[in-house]
Amino acid sequence: MSNNKTESSYTDKKSTGFHHLKNQLETSKFRLRKSEFEMIKTLVKDQFGINFDDQKIGLVENRIQRIIRSGDFGNFADFIRYLEKDTTKRQLSDLVDCLSTNHTYFFREKSHFDFFFSKALPEVVATLQKNNTWDLRIWCAACATGEEAYTLQMLLMEYFGNKYPFWNAGILATDISSQALDFARKGIYSADRVGMIPKSLKEKYLTRLPTGDWKVIDKIRREVTFRRFNLVNKRFPFKNQFHIIFCRNVMIYFDIPTRRNLVEEINTWTTPGGYFFTGCSESIDRSIKTFEHVIPAVYKKVPC
Ligand SMILES: C[S@@+](CC[C@H](N)C(=O)[O-])C[C@H]1O[C@@H](n2cnc3c(N)ncnc32)[C@H](O)[C@@H]1O
């Protein structure tokens, strides 16, 4: 009996020790080492411009754990090795899905939409009409889950009313996150996410689903084209310039040279007399003289 006891307490101790070691190993599987963080940080910066300072190691570890826990990789080192060899770039795309911050909402920074509706749009439209052109080109860059692009499209419809069909208008909406774009294309938002839409617009352009969620109506959805596009690409794939560009709350994630390159590209792709909207906490390099500051975070490209 006493032997048994001794044996069992020995076994208990041993198994406790074993479990402890196992737990430790399990936990270390999900720990991101400093050197691994550096590798991911460099990769994400080179590929997408997104800059993480050293304090963000915990955040990066947390966000990528979903990939490691999915079971496809033994630990972060395996994941990094795979990323380096992955020619399909599918895993890289999952990585940026995890690491990008897609926070947005309808009518975010409302003063911009007021300015868009009452000043930028009427002015641009008047110039187009004067030149007998009916092509209005608007780009919503870094659109995240679609709220910004749908806000613009609702306002376009409101502005043109029954004249809308005579225009070749609509919104090109791009982002780097495939997951955010998939969400955006569906156009379904929970009740708490549509609270910022004025009631009259909400009732006109969204419909309430039996689940309690709200869906953007087809008339709006089919006018917004969602595409994956990386803003740090060397070449922008457009044929024509845009009259209005929204590129808000993404430059904050980039370092200064990356921001400067992006603003230069945006400058190239804005028509003279066109408008560029940045996020309210963002500003552009004063050396770009062709953009004049109009109201906080809104710039106009000097007309020819
Ligand atoms: C905070 S959200 C901004 C959403 C919206 N523009 C707004 O102001 O509410 C930032 C978005 O930028 C996107 N993003 C980050 N890096 C990008 C890149 N290199 N190219 C394109 N989009 C990028 C993210 O995926 C994310 O959806």
The ligand as an SDF file (V2000), in Angstrom:
LIG
                    3D

 27 29  0  0  0  0  0  0  0  0999 V2000
   -7.6980   51.9790  -41.0160 C   0  0  0  0  0  0  0  0  0  0  0  0
   -8.1970   51.3570  -42.5760 S   0  0  0  0  0  0  0  0  0  0  0  0
   -8.7910   52.8340  -43.3560 C   0  0  0  0  0  0  0  0  0  0  0  0
  -10.1480   52.6340  -43.9690 C   0  0  0  0  0  0  0  0  0  0  0  0
  -10.7820   53.8780  -44.5780 C   0  0  0  0  0  0  0  0  0  0  0  0
   -9.9810   54.4440  -45.6140 N   0  0  0  0  0  0  0  0  0  0  0  0
  -11.0800   54.9110  -43.5330 C   0  0  0  0  0  0  0  0  0  0  0  0
  -10.4440   55.9620  -43.5200 O   0  0  0  0  0  0  0  0  0  0  0  0
  -11.9630   54.6650  -42.6990 O   0  0  0  0  0  0  0  0  0  0  0  0
   -6.6200   51.1030  -43.3800 C   0  0  0  0  0  0  0  0  0  0  0  0
   -6.7370   50.1750  -44.5730 C   0  0  0  0  0  0  0  0  0  0  0  0
   -5.5250   50.2760  -45.3220 O   0  0  0  0  0  0  0  0  0  0  0  0
   -5.2750   49.0160  -45.8970 C   0  0  0  0  0  0  0  0  0  0  0  0
   -3.8690   48.9280  -46.3030 N   0  0  0  0  0  0  0  0  0  0  0  0
   -2.7680   48.8290  -45.5180 C   0  0  0  0  0  0  0  0  0  0  0  0
   -1.6560   48.7540  -46.2680 N   0  0  0  0  0  0  0  0  0  0  0  0
   -2.0570   48.8030  -47.5580 C   0  0  0  0  0  0  0  0  0  0  0  0
   -1.3730   48.7630  -48.8060 C   0  0  0  0  0  0  0  0  0  0  0  0
   -0.0460   48.6390  -48.8640 N   0  0  0  0  0  0  0  0  0  0  0  0
   -2.1020   48.8390  -49.9380 N   0  0  0  0  0  0  0  0  0  0  0  0
   -3.4530   48.9660  -49.8780 C   0  0  0  0  0  0  0  0  0  0  0  0
   -4.1610   49.0100  -48.7440 N   0  0  0  0  0  0  0  0  0  0  0  0
   -3.4710   48.9310  -47.5910 C   0  0  0  0  0  0  0  0  0  0  0  0
   -5.6520   48.0380  -44.8020 C   0  0  0  0  0  0  0  0  0  0  0  0
   -5.9040   46.7500  -45.3010 O   0  0  0  0  0  0  0  0  0  0  0  0
   -6.8870   48.7210  -44.2070 C   0  0  0  0  0  0  0  0  0  0  0  0
   -8.0670   48.1950  -44.7310 O   0  0  0  0  0  0  0  0  0  0  0  0
  1  2  1  0
  2  3  1  0
  2 10  1  0
  3  4  1  0
  4  5  1  0
  5  6  1  0
  5  7  1  0
  7  8  2  0
  7  9  1  0
 10 11  1  0
 11 12  1  0
 11 26  1  0
 12 13  1  0
 13 14  1  0
 13 24  1  0
 14 15  1  0
 14 23  1  0
 15 16  2  0
 16 17  1  0
 17 18  1  0
 17 23  2  0
 18 19  1  0
 18 20  2  0
 20 21  1  0
 21 22  2  0
 22 23  1  0
 24 25  1  0
 24 26  1  0
 26 27  1  0
M  CHG  2   2   1   9  -1
M  END
$$$$
